Amino acid sequence: MAPEAPSPLDQKILEHFPGLVVRKDLTTELKQNAVVPTYVLEYLLGQHCATDDPAQISEGLESVRRILAKHYVHRNQAELVKSTIKERGTHKVIDKLTVELNEKGGFYEVEFTNLGLKKVPIDVDFIKRYPKLLVGGIWAITDVEYELPADPKASPWQISSVKPIQVAGVDQEEFLAARAKFSTDEWMDVLMQSVGFNPEPFTRRGKLLTLIRLIPFCERNYNLLELGPKGTGKSHVYAEFSPHGMLISGSEVTAPKLFVSNANGKIGLVGYWDCICFDEFAGKDKKVDKTLVDIMKNYMANRTFSRGIEQLTAEASMVFMGNTQKSVAYMLKHSHFYEPLPDKYIDSAFLDRIHAFNPGWEVQPVRHELFCTGYGFVVDYIAEVLKHLRTEDYTGLYKAHFEISSEVSTRDLTGFEKTFSGLMKIIHPDGKAAPEEIAELLEFAMECRRRVREQILRIDDTFKANDFAYRPVAGGEAVTVLTPEERQYPQFAGHRPPTAATQPAEPEASDPAVAADFAQQAAHPAEADATPVPAFSEPPLKPLLQERHLVVPENAKGWSYRRLFGDYLVGATQITVVDPYIRAFHQIRNLVEFLRMVNELTPEGDEVAVHLITAAESESKEKLEKQMENLGQVQDSFAETATPFSFEFSASPNFHARSIRTDTGWKITLDRGLDIFQWFESSAFNAATTLQEARMTKGCEVSFIRQLRTEV
C-alpha cells in the first residue's frame, strides 16, 4: 500500500532532485504486468509521475499504463501488433532490439525480441549511434512501418526511428550540489530506496553489502565475486538497475561472445558494456572452457585481450554471482568458500584477480517488507551518474588520513583500493568525507579483499599469508582487519582442511553402533580421554547404545525429542524421517522442532542432512498447495544451516509406517511419528511454546532397532 504522505527523506529528495525521482511502489505495481527491465518502466514513470501530488501521480500512472497497453509488445499478442502495423502502415513499439550483420548482403538486420520479427533491415546510421544494438541489444521505442516491396524477396517491414530508453544527459555539477544537501546516512538511504529496498530493516553494514553491488557501474575493470544462498537478490541490480549492464548465464559464456571472434574479428561484450554479470556462476556440473579462463585471467589483470596479433583493451567490469549449498562454518572447517564454483575456476591465479568477495550469506533474503514504497532516483538517472564517475579515480583519497601498516601484495592493494574508490564514488561522490567515514569504507574494502586472500590460502600453498592493517597518519594504534567469519569461528581461522593423507584412520567396525560411537568420539574428542577434565568440559563418553522398546505414557510431562532419541542421532550425517502425516501446521511445526534438535546436536562446522518422506495432502488442492508451500519454506530456511533439509512425496497406497533412520545403522520406529504432544496454547508467555518438556504427551511407543546396513 502506498504511503499516506512522503517521509521527511522523500520530501527532501523531491525538493533537491525534482523530476528525477519516482515512487518505487509504482514500479512494482507496473512490473506485475510487463516483463521489462525496471529502468524501462522508470523511464516512463519519470516522465509522467515524478511528483508527490496524488492526483498527478494517478493521472500519470494511467498515462504510463496506456502507453504500455498501446505500445509494449507482449509475446502472446505479437500477431495482433503486427496486424496493427500492417493496417495503419506505421506503429510505435516498445521492445528489445538486437542487430546482426548480413555478411552476404553487406547490410544490418534487426530482430525484435517480443514482436518476433527477424531480419528487418535497419539503417547503418542507427548502428553507428547505438553500437550496443550489436552486442546484447537495447530496449527502445521504435517506429515500425509496413509496406509491400516490389521485390518479393525484400522485407515488408521497415524501421523509421529508434529512440533508446535512457535519460538525455546528466549535469554532474547539479548532482554534486544536490548531494551536498544530504547527510551520509540520508544519502545511503536514498541509494537503498533507488535500488528498490526499504532502508529501515537494514543495518549500516547491510546497506554496504548491498551498495557494493553498484561499484562495477562506477569503477572501471572492477572484479566482484558474491556467493551466498539463493533468494538474496544477487542478480537484481545487474538485471534491472542500469542500461549499461549485461546479465548473462554463467553457462552461456564463450570466448568469442565475451571478447572477440577470431573468425570475423567482431568485438564481444567487454567492448560495449560497463558491467557484465555472470549469473548462476556456481555449479560443479557446468562445462567450462579452460581457454576462456586463461583469457579472462589476462583481461582481469591487464584489461587486455588479443585479436590475432593485435592487443585490445576494454573497461568492462566483471561480476560473478553464485549460490552456496553449505553453511559458512561447514565450508571453513571442511573446504573453502570457492567450493561451489566449477573446478576450472578454482584456480588461484584467476581468483587472485578478484578485487572483492561480498559475503552473500550476510545479505537478507528478499521478502515483501524489504521493498521500498518511498521515493528513489529514476534508476536510469543514477545509472548515468555512476557511468560518469567511471572517469574519476578515488583510490588514493584515504592516504591523507591513513596508511597501510602491513605488508600486502600488489593485487591485495589494488583490490581494496578499487573497492574503496567505488564506495567513495557511490556514497561521497565529491570525494570529501570525514576521517571516520573514510576509515569505515577502507576497513570494509580491506575485509572484502582479505576474504579473497584467506580462501586462496586454503587451495594454494604457494601464496603467502598477509595481515591487513592500517593506522592513522597522525599516529595511533594500528587496526588489524579481520573478516566477520574469522571472528565468529576463530577455531577455523587460518585452518587448512586436512587431506585424505592426514585424516586419522577409522577403526573397522561391522557393528554400526561401534561406528556411531567412533563418530561421537571424533566429534567430542575430550569425551574419549580418561584423564580427569575440568568441570566445564564435555561429560564422559556414554555407554554403547542398545536396542530397546520404550513406552511413553499418556498425559505425562518431561518428554522431548532430545530425551527420546537424541542419543541415537549423534554421529549421523544423514537422517531420513518417514512419516505420511507431515501435512497440517502443527505437524510441520513438529518437524521444525526436530530439525532444530538435530542442529543443536551437530558439532560446529559439521553438517547433518535430514530428508523427509511423507504423503501429499489429498483432501483438497488448496491444502496440498499449502503443504508444499510450508515444506518449501522449511527447506529454504534450513538451507544454509548445519541441518540442510529436503523432502519428497511417496505415492504408495500402503504408506503408513513411521520411522527415523540414520546412516549409523539405527532405525527408530514411532507409532505416532513426531506427533507425540497434546494440543497446547501457543503463546509467547507459555513455557510449552518453546519447551517440549512442559507439554502433555499422547500415549505412544518407540522402538530402537539396530540394522545391519547403514543405508538411509
Secondary structure, DSSP 4 states (H G I P E B T S, - for coil): ---SS--HHHHHHHHHSTTSEEEHHHHHHHHTT--S-HHHHHHHHHHH--SS-HHHHHHHHHHHHHHHHHHB--GGGHHHHHHHHHHHSEEEEEEEEEEEEETTTTEEEEEETTT---SEEE-HHHHHH-GGGGTT-EEEEEEEEE---SSTTS-SEEEEEEEESS-S---HHHHHHHHTTS-HHHHHHHHHHHTTB-STTS-HHHHHHHHGGGHHHHSTT-EEEEEE-TTS-TTHHHHHT-TTEEEEEGGG--HHHHTB-TTT--B-GGGT-SEEEEET---TT----HHHHHHHHHHHHHSEEEETTEEEE---EEEEEEE--S-HHHHHHHS-TTTTS-GGG--HHHHTT--EEEEGGGSPPP-GGGB--SEEE-HHHHHHHHHHHTT---TTGGGGTEEE-S---HHHHHHHHHHHHHHHHHH-TTS---HHHHHHHHHHHHHHHHHHHHHHTTT-TTSPP---EEEETT----EE---HHHHH-TTTTT--PPPGGGSPPPPP-SSHHHHHHHHHHHH-GGGG--S---TTSPPPPPPPP--EEEEEPTT--S--HIIIIIHHHTT-SEEEEE-TT--SHHHHHHHHHHHHHHHHHSPTT---EEEEEE----S-HHHHHHHHHHHHHHHHHTTTSSS-EEEEE---TT----EEEETTSEEEEETTTT--B------TT-HHHH-GGGSPBPPEEEEEEE-SS---
